[in-house]
Amino acid sequence: MQQTATVLVYSDDRNTREQVRLAVGRQPAPDVPRVEFVECATVPAVLSELDKGGIDVCVLDGEAVPAGGMGVCRQIKDEIFRCPPVLLLMGRPQDAWLATWSRADAAVSHPIDPMALAEALAGLLRGRDRSPANT
């Protein structure tokens, strides 16, 4: 298992980015690496960070403006070679079909439930450790 994982958090709202950081803490589960966060408030910043490489999981705010996380998710799944797994923050549980459309790997609803977010992120980190790109 790697020492640390890098998690990109995209939201135009700094409070949402902070909520994600606080909910996850330093390590979302005992069996996954500690996490470091890269925060992005704009889509160009997201694309720049993904182009640099080294991102293990993306957490995208579906309610971000002007570009919501669902559209950003679909875009990066189309454009980024070996796109990292994406955890989508949805406005409502009824938006689960949009998370599927966007090709998100996992989704949780606002308001952020720290347990659900940490569990979903840990699941993506576990899957990332077993992916062919990391073997």
N, CA, C and O atoms as a GROMACS GRO file, in nm:
protein
  540
    1MET      N    1   0.085  -0.118   0.000
    1MET     CA    2   0.000   0.000   0.000
    1MET      C    3   0.090   0.125   0.000
    1MET      O    4   0.188   0.132   0.073
    2GLN      N    5   0.053   0.221  -0.084
    2GLN     CA    6   0.131   0.345  -0.089
    2GLN      C    7   0.116   0.424   0.040
    2GLN      O    8   0.020   0.405   0.115
    3GLN      N    9   0.212   0.513   0.066
    3GLN     CA   10   0.215   0.590   0.189
    3GLN      C   11   0.105   0.696   0.197
    3GLN      O   12   0.038   0.709   0.299
    4THR      N   13   0.086   0.770   0.087
    4THR     CA   14  -0.017   0.873   0.084
    4THR      C   15  -0.091   0.866  -0.049
    4THR      O   16  -0.038   0.820  -0.149
    5ALA      N   17  -0.212   0.913  -0.047
    5ALA     CA   18  -0.294   0.924  -0.168
    5ALA      C   19  -0.329   1.071  -0.186
    5ALA      O   20  -0.352   1.143  -0.089
    6THR      N   21  -0.332   1.115  -0.311
    6THR     CA   22  -0.366   1.253  -0.340
    6THR      C   23  -0.509   1.260  -0.389
    6THR      O   24  -0.547   1.194  -0.486
    7VAL      N   25  -0.589   1.341  -0.321
    7VAL     CA   26  -0.730   1.356  -0.353
    7VAL      C   27  -0.755   1.498  -0.402
    7VAL      O   28  -0.730   1.594  -0.330
    8LEU      N   29  -0.803   1.510  -0.525
    8LEU     CA   30  -0.840   1.640  -0.580
    8LEU      C   31  -0.984   1.670  -0.540
    8LEU      O   32  -1.072   1.586  -0.558
    9VAL      N   33  -1.007   1.787  -0.486
    9VAL     CA   34  -1.142   1.830  -0.447
    9VAL      C   35  -1.178   1.952  -0.530
    9VAL      O   36  -1.112   2.056  -0.521
   10TYR      N   37  -1.284   1.939  -0.611
   10TYR     CA   38  -1.330   2.049  -0.695
   10TYR      C   39  -1.464   2.102  -0.646
   10TYR      O   40  -1.562   2.027  -0.637
   11SER      N   41  -1.467   2.231  -0.615
   11SER     CA   42  -1.591   2.303  -0.586
   11SER      C   43  -1.560   2.451  -0.595
   11SER      O   44  -1.451   2.495  -0.556
   12ASP      N   45  -1.654   2.528  -0.646
   12ASP     CA   46  -1.635   2.673  -0.647
   12ASP      C   47  -1.654   2.731  -0.507
   12ASP      O   48  -1.620   2.847  -0.482
   13ASP      N   49  -1.709   2.652  -0.416
   13ASP     CA   50  -1.740   2.695  -0.280
   13ASP      C   51  -1.632   2.646  -0.183
   13ASP      O   52  -1.619   2.526  -0.161
   14ARG      N   53  -1.557   2.738  -0.128
   14ARG     CA   54  -1.448   2.697  -0.036
   14ARG      C   55  -1.504   2.624   0.085
   14ARG      O   56  -1.435   2.538   0.142
   15ASN      N   57  -1.628   2.656   0.128
   15ASN     CA   58  -1.687   2.585   0.242
   15ASN      C   59  -1.710   2.438   0.210
   15ASN      O   60  -1.690   2.352   0.296
   16THR      N   61  -1.751   2.409   0.088
   16THR     CA   62  -1.771   2.269   0.048
   16THR      C   63  -1.638   2.196   0.046
   16THR      O   64  -1.628   2.083   0.094
   17ARG      N   65  -1.534   2.260  -0.007
   17ARG     CA   66  -1.401   2.198  -0.008
   17ARG      C   67  -1.355   2.170   0.136
   17ARG      O   68  -1.299   2.064   0.164
   18GLU      N   69  -1.380   2.265   0.224
   18GLU     CA   70  -1.342   2.247   0.364
   18GLU      C   71  -1.421   2.133   0.428
   18GLU      O   72  -1.365   2.053   0.503
   19GLN      N   73  -1.550   2.125   0.400
   19GLN     CA   74  -1.633   2.018   0.455
   19GLN      C   75  -1.580   1.881   0.412
   19GLN      O   76  -1.578   1.787   0.492
   20VAL      N   77  -1.536   1.870   0.286
   20VAL     CA   78  -1.481   1.743   0.238
   20VAL      C   79  -1.354   1.711   0.317
   20VAL      O   80  -1.339   1.598   0.366
   21ARG      N   81  -1.265   1.806   0.330
   21ARG     CA   82  -1.139   1.783   0.404
   21ARG      C   83  -1.167   1.740   0.548
   21ARG      O   84  -1.107   1.645   0.598
   22LEU      N   85  -1.257   1.812   0.613
   22LEU     CA   86  -1.287   1.782   0.754
   22LEU      C   87  -1.358   1.647   0.769
   22LEU      O   88  -1.332   1.574   0.864
   23ALA      N   89  -1.446   1.615   0.675
   23ALA     CA   90  -1.519   1.488   0.683
   23ALA      C   91  -1.426   1.368   0.665
   23ALA      O   92  -1.442   1.267   0.732
   24VAL      N   93  -1.331   1.381   0.574
   24VAL     CA   94  -1.240   1.270   0.545
   24VAL      C   95  -1.129   1.262   0.648
   24VAL      O   96  -1.088   1.152   0.685
   25GLY      N   97  -1.081   1.375   0.694
   25GLY     CA   98  -0.969   1.374   0.788
   25GLY      C   99  -0.840   1.335   0.718
   25GLY      O  100  -0.826   1.351   0.596
   26ARG      N  101  -0.746   1.285   0.794
   26ARG     CA  102  -0.616   1.248   0.738
   26ARG      C  103  -0.617   1.110   0.673
   26ARG      O  104  -0.536   1.082   0.585
   27GLN      N  105  -0.710   1.024   0.717
   27GLN     CA  106  -0.715   0.887   0.665
   27GLN      C  107  -0.859   0.839   0.674
   27GLN      O  108  -0.912   0.825   0.784
   28PRO      N  109  -0.922   0.814   0.559
   28PRO     CA  110  -1.064   0.780   0.562
   28PRO      C  111  -1.096   0.643   0.623
   28PRO      O  112  -1.209   0.620   0.667
   29ALA      N  113  -0.999   0.553   0.626
   29ALA     CA  114  -1.016   0.421   0.687
   29ALA      C  115  -0.878   0.366   0.721
   29ALA      O  116  -0.779   0.404   0.659
   30PRO      N  117  -0.871   0.276   0.820
   30PRO     CA  118  -0.740   0.226   0.863
   30PRO      C  119  -0.663   0.149   0.756
   30PRO      O  120  -0.540   0.143   0.760
   31ASP      N  121  -0.734   0.089   0.659
   31ASP     CA  122  -0.668   0.005   0.560
   31ASP      C  123  -0.635   0.077   0.429
   31ASP      O  124  -0.601   0.012   0.330
   32VAL      N  125  -0.646   0.209   0.427
   32VAL     CA  126  -0.611   0.286   0.307
   32VAL      C  127  -0.505   0.390   0.347
   32VAL      O  128  -0.490   0.421   0.465
   33PRO      N  129  -0.434   0.443   0.247
   33PRO     CA  130  -0.330   0.541   0.280
   33PRO      C  131  -0.386   0.669   0.339
   33PRO      O  132  -0.505   0.700   0.325
   34ARG      N  133  -0.299   0.744   0.405
   34ARG     CA  134  -0.332   0.880   0.446
   34ARG      C  135  -0.355   0.961   0.320
   34ARG      O  136  -0.303   0.927   0.214
   35VAL      N  137  -0.432   1.068   0.331
   35VAL     CA  138  -0.462   1.148   0.213
   35VAL      C  139  -0.406   1.289   0.225
   35VAL      O  140  -0.396   1.347   0.333
   36GLU      N  141  -0.369   1.341   0.109
   36GLU     CA  142  -0.333   1.481   0.093
   36GLU      C  143  -0.431   1.538  -0.007
   36GLU      O  144  -0.469   1.470  -0.103
   37PHE      N  145  -0.473   1.661   0.015
   37PHE     CA  146  -0.574   1.722  -0.071
   37PHE      C  147  -0.514   1.826  -0.163
   37PHE      O  148  -0.424   1.901  -0.126
   38VAL      N  149  -0.566   1.829  -0.285
   38VAL     CA  150  -0.538   1.935  -0.381
   38VAL      C  151  -0.674   1.998  -0.408
   38VAL      O  152  -0.766   1.930  -0.455
   39GLU      N  153  -0.688   2.126  -0.378
   39GLU     CA  154  -0.817   2.193  -0.395
   39GLU      C  155  -0.819   2.273  -0.524
   39GLU      O  156  -0.722   2.341  -0.559
   40CYS      N  157  -0.931   2.263  -0.596
   40CYS     CA  158  -0.950   2.337  -0.720
   40CYS      C  159  -1.086   2.405  -0.717
   40CYS      O  160  -1.186   2.345  -0.677
   41ALA      N  161  -1.089   2.532  -0.760
   41ALA     CA  162  -1.214   2.607  -0.764
   41ALA      C  163  -1.265   2.626  -0.906
   41ALA      O  164  -1.377   2.674  -0.925
   42THR      N  165  -1.184   2.590  -1.006
   42THR     CA  166  -1.222   2.609  -1.146
   42THR      C  167  -1.191   2.483  -1.226
   42THR      O  168  -1.106   2.403  -1.187
   43VAL      N  169  -1.259   2.468  -1.339
   43VAL     CA  170  -1.234   2.354  -1.426
   43VAL      C  171  -1.093   2.359  -1.485
   43VAL      O  172  -1.026   2.255  -1.489
   44PRO      N  173  -1.043   2.475  -1.531
   44PRO     CA  174  -0.905   2.477  -1.580
   44PRO      C  175  -0.804   2.428  -1.475
   44PRO      O  176  -0.706   2.362  -1.510
   45ALA      N  177  -0.827   2.460  -1.349
   45ALA     CA  178  -0.738   2.413  -1.243
   45ALA      C  179  -0.746   2.260  -1.229
   45ALA      O  180  -0.645   2.194  -1.210
   46VAL      N  181  -0.867   2.205  -1.239
   46VAL     CA  182  -0.885   2.059  -1.234
   46VAL      C  183  -0.807   1.994  -1.347
   46VAL      O  184  -0.731   1.900  -1.325
   47LEU      N  185  -0.826   2.044  -1.469
   47LEU     CA  186  -0.760   1.985  -1.586
   47LEU      C  187  -0.608   1.996  -1.574
   47LEU      O  188  -0.536   1.903  -1.612
   48SER      N  189  -0.560   2.108  -1.523
   48SER     CA  190  -0.416   2.127  -1.505
   48SER      C  191  -0.360   2.025  -1.406
   48SER      O  192  -0.256   1.964  -1.432
   49GLU      N  193  -0.427   2.007  -1.295
   49GLU     CA  194  -0.381   1.911  -1.194
   49GLU      C  195  -0.383   1.768  -1.248
   49GLU      O  196  -0.291   1.690  -1.223
   50LEU      N  197  -0.488   1.734  -1.322
   50LEU     CA  198  -0.496   1.599  -1.378
   50LEU      C  199  -0.388   1.578  -1.484
   50LEU      O  200  -0.334   1.468  -1.495
   51ASP      N  201  -0.358   1.681  -1.561
   51ASP     CA  202  -0.251   1.670  -1.661
   51ASP      C  203  -0.115   1.647  -1.596
   51ASP      O  204  -0.029   1.579  -1.652
   52LYS      N  205  -0.095   1.704  -1.477
   52LYS     CA  206   0.032   1.686  -1.405
   52LYS      C  207   0.049   1.540  -1.361
   52LYS      O  208   0.161   1.491  -1.350
   53GLY      N  209  -0.065   1.473  -1.335
   53GLY     CA  210  -0.059   1.335  -1.286
   53GLY      C  211  -0.050   1.331  -1.134
   53GLY      O  212  -0.039   1.435  -1.068
   54GLY      N  213  -0.055   1.212  -1.079
   54GLY     CA  214  -0.040   1.194  -0.935
   54GLY      C  215  -0.168   1.206  -0.855
   54GLY      O  216  -0.164   1.199  -0.732
   55ILE      N  217  -0.282   1.225  -0.921
   55ILE     CA  218  -0.410   1.232  -0.849
   55ILE      C  219  -0.465   1.090  -0.840
   55ILE      O  220  -0.476   1.020  -0.940
   56ASP      N  221  -0.499   1.048  -0.718
   56ASP     CA  222  -0.550   0.912  -0.698
   56ASP      C  223  -0.702   0.904  -0.705
   56ASP      O  224  -0.757   0.804  -0.753
   57VAL      N  225  -0.770   1.007  -0.658
   57VAL     CA  226  -0.917   1.012  -0.660
   57VAL      C  227  -0.958   1.158  -0.674
   57VAL      O  228  -0.893   1.248  -0.619
   58CYS      N  229  -1.067   1.182  -0.748
   58CYS     CA  230  -1.126   1.316  -0.758
   58CYS      C  231  -1.257   1.317  -0.683
   58CYS      O  232  -1.337   1.224  -0.692
   59VAL      N  233  -1.281   1.423  -0.608
   59VAL     CA  234  -1.410   1.449  -0.544
   59VAL      C  235  -1.463   1.575  -0.610
   59VAL      O  236  -1.405   1.683  -0.596
   60LEU      N  237  -1.574   1.561  -0.683
   60LEU     CA  238  -1.629   1.672  -0.760
   60LEU      C  239  -1.766   1.713  -0.707
   60LEU      O  240  -1.852   1.629  -0.684
   61ASP      N  241  -1.785   1.842  -0.688
   61ASP     CA  242  -1.911   1.897  -0.638
   61ASP      C  243  -2.009   1.912  -0.754
   61ASP      O  244  -1.989   1.994  -0.844
   62GLY      N  245  -2.114   1.833  -0.751
   62GLY     CA  246  -2.216   1.840  -0.855
   62GLY      C  247  -2.291   1.972  -0.858
   62GLY      O  248  -2.356   2.004  -0.957
   63GLU      N  249  -2.283   2.048  -0.750
   63GLU     CA  250  -2.353   2.176  -0.741
   63GLU      C  251  -2.264   2.295  -0.772
   63GLU      O  252  -2.308   2.410  -0.760
   64ALA      N  253  -2.139   2.272  -0.812
   64ALA     CA  254  -2.047   2.381  -0.843
   64ALA      C  255  -2.098   2.462  -0.962
   64ALA      O  256  -2.168   2.410  -1.049
   65VAL      N  257  -2.063   2.591  -0.964
   65VAL     CA  258  -2.100   2.678  -1.075
   65VAL      C  259  -1.975   2.752  -1.122
   65VAL      O  260  -1.888   2.780  -1.040
   66PRO      N  261  -1.964   2.784  -1.246
   66PRO     CA  262  -2.060   2.762  -1.353
   66PRO      C  263  -2.058   2.621  -1.410
   66PRO      O  264  -2.152   2.584  -1.481
   67ALA      N  265  -1.956   2.541  -1.381
   67ALA     CA  266  -1.948   2.404  -1.433
   67ALA      C  267  -1.968   2.306  -1.318
   67ALA      O  268  -1.885   2.298  -1.228
   68GLY      N  269  -2.077   2.233  -1.323
   68GLY     CA  270  -2.106   2.137  -1.219
   68GLY      C  271  -2.018   2.014  -1.229
   68GLY      O  272  -1.966   1.981  -1.336
   69GLY      N  273  -2.001   1.947  -1.117
   69GLY     CA  274  -1.916   1.829  -1.111
   69GLY      C  275  -1.960   1.716  -1.200
   69GLY      O  276  -1.876   1.636  -1.243
   70MET      N  277  -2.089   1.705  -1.230
   70MET     CA  278  -2.135   1.597  -1.317
   70MET      C  279  -2.081   1.614  -1.458
   70MET      O  280  -2.031   1.518  -1.518
   71GLY      N  281  -2.091   1.734  -1.511
   71GLY     CA  282  -2.037   1.761  -1.644
   71GLY      C  283  -1.886   1.751  -1.647
   71GLY      O  284  -1.828   1.701  -1.743
   72VAL      N  285  -1.821   1.798  -1.540
   72VAL     CA  286  -1.676   1.789  -1.531
   72VAL      C  287  -1.634   1.642  -1.528
   72VAL      O  288  -1.536   1.603  -1.592
   73CYS      N  289  -1.708   1.561  -1.453
   73CYS     CA  290  -1.678   1.418  -1.445
   73CYS      C  291  -1.684   1.354  -1.584
   73CYS      O  292  -1.592   1.284  -1.625
   74ARG      N  293  -1.792   1.380  -1.654
   74ARG     CA  294  -1.806   1.322  -1.788
   74ARG      C  295  -1.693   1.369  -1.879
   74ARG      O  296  -1.638   1.290  -1.956
   75GLN      N  297  -1.658   1.496  -1.869
   75GLN     CA  298  -1.550   1.550  -1.952
   75GLN      C  299  -1.417   1.482  -1.921
   75GLN      O  300  -1.347   1.440  -2.014
   76ILE      N  301  -1.381   1.470  -1.795
   76ILE     CA  302  -1.251   1.411  -1.764
   76ILE      C  303  -1.248   1.262  -1.794
   76ILE      O  304  -1.143   1.208  -1.830
   77LYS      N  305  -1.362   1.193  -1.780
   77LYS     CA  306  -1.366   1.051  -1.816
   77LYS      C  307  -1.341   1.034  -1.966
   77LYS      O  308  -1.282   0.934  -2.008
   78ASP      N  309  -1.385   1.131  -2.046
   78ASP     CA  310  -1.362   1.127  -2.191
   78ASP      C  311  -1.221   1.171  -2.230
   78ASP      O  312  -1.164   1.118  -2.325
   79GLU      N  313  -1.164   1.267  -2.156
   79GLU     CA  314  -1.042   1.333  -2.202
   79GLU      C  315  -0.914   1.292  -2.131
   79GLU      O  316  -0.805   1.310  -2.186
   80ILE      N  317  -0.922   1.238  -2.012
   80ILE     CA  318  -0.801   1.208  -1.934
   80ILE      C  319  -0.768   1.060  -1.944
   80ILE      O  320  -0.847   0.974  -1.904
   81PHE      N  321  -0.651   1.030  -1.998
   81PHE     CA  322  -0.605   0.891  -2.007
   81PHE      C  323  -0.585   0.838  -1.866
   81PHE      O  324  -0.521   0.902  -1.783
   82ARG      N  325  -0.640   0.720  -1.840
   82ARG     CA  326  -0.636   0.660  -1.707
   82ARG      C  327  -0.687   0.755  -1.601
   82ARG      O  328  -0.623   0.779  -1.498
   83CYS      N  329  -0.804   0.809  -1.628
   83CYS     CA  330  -0.868   0.903  -1.535
   83CYS      C  331  -0.884   0.837  -1.399
   83CYS      O  332  -0.929   0.723  -1.389
   84PRO      N  333  -0.847   0.908  -1.293
   84PRO     CA  334  -0.865   0.851  -1.159
   84PRO      C  335  -1.014   0.833  -1.129
   84PRO      O  336  -1.099   0.896  -1.193
   85PRO      N  337  -1.046   0.749  -1.032
   85PRO     CA  338  -1.186   0.733  -0.992
   85PRO      C  339  -1.243   0.867  -0.944
   85PRO      O  340  -1.172   0.952  -0.891
   86VAL      N  341  -1.374   0.881  -0.965
   86VAL     CA  342  -1.441   1.006  -0.929
   86VAL      C  343  -1.553   0.978  -0.829
   86VAL      O  344  -1.636   0.889  -0.849
   87LEU      N  345  -1.552   1.056  -0.722
   87LEU     CA  346  -1.660   1.057  -0.622
   87LEU      C  347  -1.736   1.187  -0.642
   87LEU      O  348  -1.679   1.296  -0.631
   88LEU      N  349  -1.863   1.176  -0.671
   88LEU     CA  350  -1.946   1.292  -0.701
   88LEU      C  351  -2.030   1.330  -0.580
   88LEU      O  352  -2.093   1.244  -0.517
   89LEU      N  353  -2.031   1.459  -0.548
   89LEU     CA  354  -2.119   1.512  -0.444
   89LEU      C  355  -2.246   1.561  -0.512
   89LEU      O  356  -2.242   1.658  -0.589
   90MET      N  357  -2.358   1.496  -0.485
   90MET     CA  358  -2.484   1.528  -0.550
   90MET      C  359  -2.569   1.618  -0.462
   90MET      O  360  -2.561   1.613  -0.340
   91GLY      N  361  -2.651   1.699  -0.528
   91GLY     CA  362  -2.742   1.787  -0.455
   91GLY      C  363  -2.853   1.711  -0.386
   91GLY      O  364  -2.897   1.749  -0.277
   92ARG      N  365  -2.900   1.603  -0.450
   92ARG     CA  366  -3.012   1.526  -0.395
   92ARG      C  367  -2.994   1.378  -0.428
   92ARG      O  368  -2.936   1.346  -0.532
   93PRO      N  369  -3.042   1.289  -0.342
   93PRO     CA  370  -3.032   1.146  -0.373
   93PRO      C  371  -3.102   1.111  -0.506
   93PRO      O  372  -3.063   1.016  -0.573
   94GLN      N  373  -3.205   1.189  -0.542
   94GLN     CA  374  -3.276   1.163  -0.666
   94GLN      C  375  -3.190   1.188  -0.790
   94GLN      O  376  -3.229   1.151  -0.901
   95ASP      N  377  -3.072   1.250  -0.772
   95ASP     CA  378  -2.983   1.278  -0.884
   95ASP      C  379  -2.889   1.160  -0.915
   95ASP      O  380  -2.796   1.175  -0.994
   96ALA      N  381  -2.913   1.046  -0.853
   96ALA     CA  382  -2.824   0.930  -0.874
   96ALA      C  383  -2.816   0.893  -1.022
   96ALA      O  384  -2.710   0.849  -1.068
   97TRP      N  385  -2.923   0.909  -1.096
   97TRP     CA  386  -2.919   0.875  -1.239
   97TRP      C  387  -2.822   0.967  -1.314
   97TRP      O  388  -2.760   0.926  -1.411
   98LEU      N  389  -2.810   1.093  -1.268
   98LEU     CA  390  -2.715   1.185  -1.330
   98LEU      C  391  -2.571   1.144  -1.297
   98LEU      O  392  -2.481   1.162  -1.379
   99ALA      N  393  -2.550   1.091  -1.180
   99ALA     CA  394  -2.416   1.041  -1.144
   99ALA      C  395  -2.379   0.926  -1.237
   99ALA      O  396  -2.264   0.914  -1.278
  100THR      N  397  -2.476   0.842  -1.269
  100THR     CA  398  -2.452   0.732  -1.363
  100THR      C  399  -2.421   0.788  -1.501
  100THR      O  400  -2.328   0.741  -1.567
  101TRP      N  401  -2.498   0.886  -1.546
  101TRP     CA  402  -2.475   0.949  -1.676
  101TRP      C  403  -2.334   1.007  -1.683
  101TRP      O  404  -2.267   0.998  -1.786
  102SER      N  405  -2.288   1.068  -1.574
  102SER     CA  406  -2.157   1.134  -1.573
  102SER      C  407  -2.042   1.034  -1.564
  102SER      O  408  -1.926   1.071  -1.581
  103ARG      N  409  -2.074   0.908  -1.537
  103ARG     CA  410  -1.977   0.799  -1.524
  103ARG      C  411  -1.894   0.809  -1.396
  103ARG      O  412  -1.780   0.765  -1.390
  104ALA      N  413  -1.955   0.869  -1.293
  104ALA     CA  414  -1.889   0.874  -1.162
  104ALA      C  415  -1.875   0.732  -1.107
  104ALA      O  416  -1.958   0.646  -1.134
  105ASP      N  417  -1.769   0.710  -1.031
  105ASP     CA  418  -1.744   0.579  -0.973
  105ASP      C  419  -1.818   0.560  -0.841
  105ASP      O  420  -1.842   0.447  -0.798
  106ALA      N  421  -1.854   0.671  -0.777
  106ALA     CA  422  -1.930   0.668  -0.652
  106ALA      C  423  -1.996   0.804  -0.635
  106ALA      O  424  -1.955   0.903  -0.698
  107ALA      N  425  -2.097   0.809  -0.550
  107ALA     CA  426  -2.166   0.936  -0.527
  107ALA      C  427  -2.222   0.939  -0.385
  107ALA      O  428  -2.265   0.837  -0.331
  108VAL      N  429  -2.220   1.057  -0.326
  108VAL     CA  430  -2.285   1.082  -0.198
  108VAL      C  431  -2.362   1.213  -0.211
  108VAL      O  432  -2.332   1.296  -0.296
  109SER      N  433  -2.462   1.230  -0.125
  109SER     CA  434  -2.549   1.347  -0.134
  109SER      C  435  -2.508   1.455  -0.036
  109SER      O  436  -2.450   1.429   0.069
  110HIS      N  437  -2.540   1.581  -0.075
  110HIS     CA  438  -2.533   1.695   0.018
  110HIS      C  439  -2.654   1.684   0.108
  110HIS      O  440  -2.754   1.629   0.062
  111PRO      N  441  -2.656   1.729   0.230
  111PRO     CA  442  -2.537   1.776   0.301
  111PRO      C  443  -2.442   1.660   0.324
  111PRO      O  444  -2.484   1.544   0.331
  112ILE      N  445  -2.314   1.692   0.335
  112ILE     CA  446  -2.211   1.588   0.346
  112ILE      C  447  -2.224   1.514   0.478
  112ILE      O  448  -2.222   1.574   0.586
  113ASP      N  449  -2.236   1.383   0.467
  113ASP     CA  450  -2.236   1.294   0.582
  113ASP      C  451  -2.092   1.242   0.593
  113ASP      O  452  -2.048   1.167   0.506
  114PRO      N  453  -2.018   1.279   0.698
  114PRO     CA  454  -1.878   1.240   0.708
  114PRO      C  455  -1.855   1.090   0.697
  114PRO      O  456  -1.758   1.046   0.635
  115MET      N  457  -1.941   1.010   0.756
  115MET     CA  458  -1.925   0.864   0.750
  115MET      C  459  -1.943   0.813   0.607
  115MET      O  460  -1.863   0.733   0.559
  116ALA      N  461  -2.047   0.860   0.539
  116ALA     CA  462  -2.072   0.815   0.401
  116ALA      C  463  -1.961   0.860   0.308
  116ALA      O  464  -1.918   0.783   0.221
  117LEU      N  465  -1.914   0.983   0.325
  117LEU     CA  466  -1.807   1.034   0.238
  117LEU      C  467  -1.677   0.956   0.261
  117LEU      O  468  -1.613   0.914   0.164
  118ALA      N  469  -1.638   0.938   0.386
  118ALA     CA  470  -1.515   0.864   0.416
  118ALA      C  471  -1.523   0.721   0.365
  118ALA      O  472  -1.426   0.669   0.310
  119GLU      N  473  -1.638   0.657   0.382
  119GLU     CA  474  -1.657   0.520   0.336
  119GLU      C  475  -1.646   0.511   0.183
  119GLU      O  476  -1.580   0.422   0.130
  120ALA      N  477  -1.712   0.603   0.113
  120ALA     CA  478  -1.707   0.602  -0.034
  120ALA      C  479  -1.565   0.630  -0.084
  120ALA      O  480  -1.519   0.564  -0.178
  121LEU      N  481  -1.496   0.725  -0.023
  121LEU     CA  482  -1.360   0.756  -0.064
  121LEU      C  483  -1.267   0.639  -0.037
  121LEU      O  484  -1.184   0.604  -0.121
  122ALA      N  485  -1.280   0.578   0.079
  122ALA     CA  486  -1.197   0.461   0.112
  122ALA      C  487  -1.220   0.349   0.011
  122ALA      O  488  -1.125   0.282  -0.030
  123GLY      N  489  -1.345   0.328  -0.029
  123GLY     CA  490  -1.374   0.225  -0.129
  123GLY      C  491  -1.304   0.251  -0.260
  123GLY      O  492  -1.251   0.159  -0.323
  124LEU      N  493  -1.302   0.377  -0.303
  124LEU     CA  494  -1.233   0.411  -0.428
  124LEU      C  495  -1.082   0.396  -0.413
  124LEU      O  496  -1.015   0.352  -0.506
  125LEU      N  497  -1.028   0.431  -0.298
  125LEU     CA  498  -0.885   0.414  -0.275
  125LEU      C  499  -0.847   0.265  -0.273
  125LEU      O  500  -0.742   0.227  -0.325
  126ARG      N  501  -0.931   0.183  -0.215
  126ARG     CA  502  -0.904   0.039  -0.215
  126ARG      C  503  -0.904  -0.015  -0.358
  126ARG      O  504  -0.815  -0.092  -0.396
  127GLY      N  505  -1.002   0.025  -0.437
  127GLY     CA  506  -1.010  -0.020  -0.576
  127GLY      C  507  -0.894   0.030  -0.658
  127GLY      O  508  -0.846  -0.040  -0.748
  128ARG      N  509  -0.847   0.149  -0.629
  128ARG     CA  510  -0.734   0.208  -0.701
  128ARG      C  511  -0.608   0.125  -0.677
  128ARG      O  512  -0.527   0.108  -0.769
  129ASP      N  513  -0.589   0.074  -0.555
  129ASP     CA  514  -0.470  -0.008  -0.524
  129ASP      C  515  -0.468  -0.138  -0.604
  129ASP      O  516  -0.362  -0.194  -0.627
  130ARG      N  517  -0.585  -0.185  -0.645
  130ARG     CA  518  -0.593  -0.311  -0.718
  130ARG      C  519  -0.606  -0.294  -0.868
  130ARG      O  520  -0.612  -0.393  -0.941
  131SER      N  521  -0.611  -0.170  -0.917
  131SER     CA  522  -0.630  -0.148  -1.060
  131SER      C  523  -0.506  -0.190  -1.138
  131SER      O  524  -0.395  -0.183  -1.085
  132PRO      N  525  -0.523  -0.234  -1.265
  132PRO     CA  526  -0.410  -0.278  -1.346
  132PRO      C  527  -0.301  -0.172  -1.360
  132PRO      O  528  -0.184  -0.206  -1.373
  133ALA      N  529  -0.337  -0.047  -1.356
  133ALA     CA  530  -0.238   0.061  -1.373
  133ALA      C  531  -0.141   0.064  -1.254
  133ALA      O  532  -0.031   0.117  -1.265
  134ASN      N  533  -0.182   0.008  -1.141
  134ASN     CA  534  -0.098   0.014  -1.020
  134ASN      C  535  -0.035  -0.121  -0.984
  134ASN      O  536   0.014  -0.137  -0.873
  135THR      N  537  -0.037  -0.216  -1.076
  135THR     CA  538   0.023  -0.346  -1.045
  135THR      C  539   0.148  -0.368  -1.124
  135THR      O  540   0.212  -0.472  -1.111
   0.00000   0.00000   0.00000
